[in-house]
């Protein structure tokens, strides 16, 4: 009975390019194409807004326990709800900071590995697409099989919030890709270059 190799976790970054004429040629990308995160000014502004939201929530909780209400159960219930709402901005900020740190580490690892990275051909064997409410892709994952039968998974994500991708631009199963890997550096990111199928000629 034939065995099926499971795809690895998404450790690669997909670069969508206009053309992919020479699958094993060209030069390794200078940098990973990752989403743009909030910079320091943006994080400070978001933190200031979170402080204001926390103050408003705290004042609301104080009113629940100092003003007349239907009962202690009412004050307790809405205190929990307001407290949860006040924590949401801080969780979002912490997530953004953590994601930005991971992206910086990935970029640094790729910069260190790029000089020894070599390309090899592969083919898409599966894909998974995440869609926004209006139906446009916000990210997609590609499972890629190499000539030696090994597999890896790479992900494409929007670089800018204002960027839009059409579903016709998502590579399909069978698409040829160029995979950049650094020998002897398994912890380094992998870059998967694949042509935009909507580009003609």
N, C-alpha and C positions, 0 to 999 in steps of 0.2 A: 504494500500500500504506500503510495507516495506521501511524503511528509511536506508540511507547509511551514515555511520559516516565518516566524512572527516578526513584524516590524519593530524596530527599536523605538524608544521615546523620541520625540521631536528634538534632535540635537543639531539639526542642520537649518540653514537659513536659505530660503529660496530667493533668487534674484531673477526677476522677470525681465528678459532682454528682447530687443526687437528682432534680432537675427541670431542664429546659432549655426554658422556655416561650418566651422571647424570644431568638431566636438572635443578633440584632444589637444587643441592648440591654444593660442591666445595667451594672455597673462592673467595671473590671479587677481581678483578684485582688490582694490586698495583698502576698502572698508566694508563692513557688513551693513546691509540695508535694513536698519531696525527702526521701529517707531520713534518719533521725536517725543521726548518726555518733557514735563514741566521743568524749566530751569529754576535757578535759585529765586529770582524775583517772583516767578509764578507760584512756587511753593510757599514763599513768605506771604503772598497775597491770599493764598488758599488757607494758610494757617491763621491769618488774621480773621478771615471770614468764619473759620471754625471756632475761634475764640468768641466771636460775637454770638454765634449760634449756641455755644455752650452757656454763655451768660443768659441768653433769653430762655433757654430750657431750664436753667437753674432757678430763675425767677418764677417761671411757671410752676415748678415743683414746690417752691416756697408758698406760693399762693394756694396751692391745693391743700396744704396742711395748716394754713393760717386763716383761710376764709371758709365760709360755710359751704359744705358739700352734702350730697345725699348720704354720705357715710364714709367710714375709714376705708372700706373696700373700693370705693370710687377713687379716693385719693391715692391708694396704693396702686390700683390698676393704671391710672393715667400717669403716675410717677414713673412706673416701669416703662410705659410707652414713650414718654418724653425723654427719659434717660437713654433709651435705645436710639432714639432719633438724634440725640446729641452726640452719641458715639460714632455715628455713621461717617461724618466728615473726617474724623481722626483715623478711622480704619482706611478710608480712601486715600488719605495723605500718606499713611504708612505703606500702603500697597504701592503707590506711585514711587515713593523713595526706594523701596526694595526692588522694584522692576528696573528703575534707572541704574541702580548699583549693579544688578545682574547684567544689564546691557553694556555698562562700562567694562566689566570684567570680561565679557565675551569679546568686545572690540579689542581689548588689550591682548587677549589670548590669540586672536586672529592676527594682529599686527606682529606678534612674536613668531607665529607659525607660517605666515604668508611666504616668507623667503624660501621655505622648503616644501611648499605645497605643490603638488602635481595634479594634473587633471586626468580623469578617466571617464569613459562613456557609460551611460546608464539609461534605463528606461522606466517610465512611470508605470507602476502596476496597480496603483489604487490612489484615490484622492478623496478628501473630505473637505467640504466647503461650509464656512460659517456665513450666514446671510444677515444683513440688517433688516429692519422692519420693512423697508421699501423694496427689498429683494436684491440689493447689490451686495456682492461679497465683501466682507470685512477682513477675512483671513481664509487661508486654505492650507491643508497639509497634503504633501505628496509622499507616497511610499515608493521608493526607488530601488530597483534591482540592478546590481552591477554585473559585469561579465563573469565574475567568479561565483555568482549565486548569492552573495551577501546582500543584505537589505539595510536601508536606513530611511529615516523619516525626516523631512525638512518642512519648515513652515514659512509661509508668506504672510506678512501683516502690513496693514496700511502704515506708510511712513508719516503721513500727515492726516490730521482729522478731516481736512477739506478734500482729501484725495478720494477719487471714486474709481472703482474697477467694475467693468461689465462682466457678466457671467461668461460671455464669449471669449474673454481674455484669460480665463482659467484653463491651464493645460489639461488635456484629457489623458485617459489611460492609453498607453502606447507611445506617448510623446518621448522623444529623445532628449536627454539632459547631459550636461557636463558637470561632473562632480569634482570639486577641489578638496583634497585632503592632504594633511601634513603627515608624512610617514614617521612613525615613532612618537607621535604626539596625540594619543587617543583622546586627551582632554580638550584639544583644540576644536573650535567650531568647524563645521563642514559647510561649504557653500555649494548650492545646487543651482546652476544656471539653466534656464529653460526658456525657449522662445515663446513670445506672445502669439498665440494661434490666430489672433484677429488681424495681425499684420500680414499683408499680402505682398508678394514679390520680394 
